[in-house]
Amino acid sequence: MFRFSIHLTALACALAGPALAVAPSSSASVHDDAGRRAAATAFLAEYAQGATAPPRLAVTTLADAGPGSLRDAVAQANAQPGLAVVEIDAALEGTIQLVEGALRITDSVLIVGPGADRLSLDAGGRHSVIATASYVFDSIDVGLLGMTIRGGAAARGAGIVSSSTHLFLGYTIVEDNDTTNSIDEELGGGLYLRGGSLKIDRSTFRRNSASSAGGGMSVLDAPVSIRDSTIQSNFAKRGGGLHIDTPYAVDVRRSLVTLNQSSIRGAGIDLNASGAEAVFENVTISSNFVFGDQPTASGGGMALAGSARISQSTIANNRAQTPSVRDPDRAAGLQYDSAQGRLVLSATLLWGNATLDDGNVDLGRHGGNGGGVEAYYSLIGVKTPEAVNYAEEGNLYATDPLLGPLADNGGPTWTNAIAANSPARDAVTWIQYYAVTDQRGFVRRQRGDTVPDIGAYEYGADRLFANGFDG
């Protein structure tokens, strides 16, 4: 129901200026067979209990029910104690139409598909695609690898709804899932998870929507880890891409958040890190759009409360449409609203973020003197008054970094490259937390007198792959 709104606001974004890039296609890394097999092995090493190997169940048909079906294999896994492995035949290609309801998982299971480009689970707009929950006191462990999850419709978690589950998604696409009209608060178009934990690796969330929060995903009261993934073209009132409200650890690395939209705040990310410090490292948040009509509409890229560290990241070309009377403490790029806590920016690039009616504002802070912002060796275009109110060192202000458009510059996710003569080059003399690679996984230059660049992209980085060969 919200896809029409997504298309309209995407058009509005495009008219706003050069901010919007072409939407990334699914990264080839999502379809990496060897990587998917390695992820399955790692999942079993972490979660399989006991000396005996877990039972394996084969899926040999695209039918929704009956012998050899995915639904039948999941029912068998639910009926036996401990972790089971469901393997979908590598020769099976097409779509499993889930006409008999959501695929309900109530015990630990690893489901391994043949690849997100080969197999889809489609709910046809009738219900959630997958529902996981433990009906005992212990949580369950669920891994989903190598599939596309689409066509879900539900009040919460149209794609995946999960409770008390340690959920791992790898090499998976979650797309075109929408929350439906309900008296309940509608959260998590692609994914809704409460309790347990969430790990995402080399996956894509795109074109999902929620009428309340978390178009791509909504996570409550659980630790979150995201690696080498893309969150794009999702919509919600708050947290178009990601909505996270948790006292537990949030750790996002080498990922892209782009082309998401919201009508209130946090088009890319809306985060309340109420306990542990959230970490964003080597992340690009680019070309997201808040189109609200309230003076407090802000955080086109990211709206944050609590404590967080953002390092070696790029927050660029995000937009916020604001009314004629705008709160002067609000920003289109990164908005920090917290009466307590601390935000630390290290070697992070904020540039080209703008309100449609009132010029560029890359960094804003609101919430009194309790919440502090520190910035070290970062490039910040325009900040609101007193945005950086604690320590700072080595920053560049109002300096054009000569950013290129969002593009496939190598690696699992797209990035904004910097030019050869960018002032962001070789500008990071020292930061406390340092990643040796950039967002693409390429080794940053730090040899002799050479120091790394500001932002998620390292100019001239060594394209060193995991096998140790240059490429």
Secondary structure in CASP SS format (residue, H / E / C, confidence):
PFRMAT SS
TARGET T0000
AUTHOR 0000-0000-0000
METHOD secondary structure of the structure
MODEL  1
M C 1.00
F C 1.00
R H 1.00
F H 1.00
S H 1.00
I H 1.00
H H 1.00
L H 1.00
T H 1.00
A H 1.00
L H 1.00
A H 1.00
C H 1.00
A H 1.00
L H 1.00
A C 1.00
G C 1.00
P C 1.00
A C 1.00
L C 1.00
A C 1.00
V C 1.00
A C 1.00
P C 1.00
S C 1.00
S C 1.00
S C 1.00
A H 1.00
S H 1.00
V H 1.00
H H 1.00
D C 1.00
D H 1.00
A H 1.00
G H 1.00
R H 1.00
R H 1.00
A H 1.00
A H 1.00
A H 1.00
T H 1.00
A H 1.00
F H 1.00
L H 1.00
A H 1.00
E H 1.00
Y H 1.00
A C 1.00
Q C 1.00
G C 1.00
A C 1.00
T C 1.00
A C 1.00
P C 1.00
P C 1.00
R E 1.00
L E 1.00
A E 1.00
V E 1.00
T C 1.00
T C 1.00
L C 1.00
A C 1.00
D C 1.00
A C 1.00
G C 1.00
P C 1.00
G C 1.00
S C 1.00
L H 1.00
R H 1.00
D H 1.00
A H 1.00
V H 1.00
A H 1.00
Q H 1.00
A H 1.00
N H 1.00
A H 1.00
Q C 1.00
P C 1.00
G C 1.00
L C 1.00
A E 1.00
V E 1.00
V E 1.00
E E 1.00
I E 1.00
D C 1.00
A C 1.00
A C 1.00
L C 1.00
E C 1.00
G E 1.00
T E 1.00
I E 1.00
Q E 1.00
L C 1.00
V C 1.00
E C 1.00
G C 1.00
A C 1.00
L E 1.00
R E 1.00
I E 1.00
T C 1.00
D C 1.00
S C 1.00
V E 1.00
L E 1.00
I E 1.00
V E 1.00
G C 1.00
P C 1.00
G C 1.00
A C 1.00
D C 1.00
R C 1.00
L E 1.00
S E 1.00
L E 1.00
D E 1.00
A C 1.00
G C 1.00
G C 1.00
R C 1.00
H C 1.00
S C 1.00
V C 1.00
I E 1.00
A E 1.00
T E 1.00
A E 1.00
S C 1.00
Y C 1.00
V C 1.00
F C 1.00
D C 1.00
S C 1.00
I E 1.00
D E 1.00
V E 1.00
G E 1.00
L E 1.00
L E 1.00
G C 1.00
M C 1.00
T E 1.00
I E 1.00
R E 1.00
G C 1.00
G C 1.00
A E 1.00
A E 1.00
A C 1.00
R E 1.00
G C 1.00
A C 1.00
G C 1.00
I E 1.00
V E 1.00
S E 1.00
S E 1.00
S E 1.00
T E 1.00
H E 1.00
L E 1.00
F E 1.00
L E 1.00
G E 1.00
Y C 1.00
T C 1.00
I E 1.00
V E 1.00
E E 1.00
D C 1.00
N C 1.00
D E 1.00
T E 1.00
T C 1.00
N C 1.00
S C 1.00
I C 1.00
D C 1.00
E C 1.00
E C 1.00
L E 1.00
G C 1.00
G C 1.00
G C 1.00
L E 1.00
Y E 1.00
L E 1.00
R E 1.00
G E 1.00
G E 1.00
S E 1.00
L E 1.00
K E 1.00
I E 1.00
D E 1.00
R C 1.00
S C 1.00
T E 1.00
F E 1.00
R E 1.00
R C 1.00
N C 1.00
S E 1.00
A C 1.00
S C 1.00
S C 1.00
A E 1.00
G C 1.00
G C 1.00
G C 1.00
M E 1.00
S E 1.00
V E 1.00
L E 1.00
D C 1.00
A C 1.00
P C 1.00
V E 1.00
S E 1.00
I E 1.00
R E 1.00
D C 1.00
S C 1.00
T E 1.00
I E 1.00
Q E 1.00
S C 1.00
N C 1.00
F E 1.00
A E 1.00
K E 1.00
R E 1.00
G C 1.00
G C 1.00
G C 1.00
L E 1.00
H E 1.00
I E 1.00
D E 1.00
T E 1.00
P C 1.00
Y C 1.00
A C 1.00
V E 1.00
D E 1.00
V E 1.00
R E 1.00
R E 1.00
S E 1.00
L E 1.00
V E 1.00
T E 1.00
L C 1.00
N C 1.00
Q E 1.00
S E 1.00
S E 1.00
I E 1.00
R E 1.00
G C 1.00
A C 1.00
G C 1.00
I E 1.00
D E 1.00
L E 1.00
N E 1.00
A E 1.00
S E 1.00
G E 1.00
A E 1.00
E E 1.00
A E 1.00
V E 1.00
F E 1.00
E E 1.00
N E 1.00
V E 1.00
T E 1.00
I E 1.00
S E 1.00
S C 1.00
N C 1.00
F E 1.00
V E 1.00
F C 1.00
G C 1.00
D C 1.00
Q C 1.00
P C 1.00
T C 1.00
A C 1.00
S E 1.00
G C 1.00
G C 1.00
G C 1.00
M E 1.00
A E 1.00
L E 1.00
A E 1.00
G E 1.00
S E 1.00
A E 1.00
R E 1.00
I E 1.00
S E 1.00
Q C 1.00
S C 1.00
T E 1.00
I E 1.00
A E 1.00
N C 1.00
N C 1.00
R E 1.00
A E 1.00
Q C 1.00
T C 1.00
P C 1.00
S C 1.00
V C 1.00
R C 1.00
D C 1.00
P C 1.00
D C 1.00
R C 1.00
A C 1.00
A C 1.00
G C 1.00
L E 1.00
Q E 1.00
Y E 1.00
D E 1.00
S C 1.00
A C 1.00
Q C 1.00
G C 1.00
R E 1.00
L E 1.00
V E 1.00
L E 1.00
S E 1.00
A C 1.00
T C 1.00
L E 1.00
L E 1.00
W E 1.00
G C 1.00
N C 1.00
A E 1.00
T E 1.00
L C 1.00
D C 1.00
D C 1.00
G E 1.00
N E 1.00
V C 1.00
D C 1.00
L E 1.00
G E 1.00
R E 1.00
H E 1.00
G C 1.00
G C 1.00
N C 1.00
G C 1.00
G C 1.00
G E 1.00
V E 1.00
E E 1.00
A E 1.00
Y E 1.00
Y C 1.00
S C 1.00
L E 1.00
I E 1.00
G C 1.00
V C 1.00
K E 1.00
T C 1.00
P C 1.00
E C 1.00
A C 1.00
V C 1.00
N C 1.00
Y C 1.00
A C 1.00
E E 1.00
E E 1.00
G C 1.00
N C 1.00
L E 1.00
Y E 1.00
A C 1.00
T C 1.00
D C 1.00
P C 1.00
L C 1.00
L E 1.00
G E 1.00
P E 1.00
L E 1.00
A E 1.00
D C 1.00
N C 1.00
G C 1.00
G C 1.00
P C 1.00
T C 1.00
W C 1.00
T E 1.00
N E 1.00
A E 1.00
I E 1.00
A C 1.00
A C 1.00
N C 1.00
S C 1.00
P C 1.00
A C 1.00
R C 1.00
D C 1.00
A C 1.00
V C 1.00
T C 1.00
W C 1.00
I C 1.00
Q C 1.00
Y C 1.00
Y C 1.00
A C 1.00
V C 1.00
T E 1.00
D C 1.00
Q C 1.00
R C 1.00
G C 1.00
F C 1.00
V E 1.00
R C 1.00
R C 1.00
Q C 1.00
R C 1.00
G C 1.00
D C 1.00
T C 1.00
V C 1.00
P C 1.00
D C 1.00
I C 1.00
G C 1.00
A C 1.00
Y C 1.00
E C 1.00
Y C 1.00
G C 1.00
A C 1.00
D E 1.00
R C 1.00
L E 1.00
F C 1.00
A C 1.00
N C 1.00
G C 1.00
F C 1.00
D E 1.00
G C 1.00
END
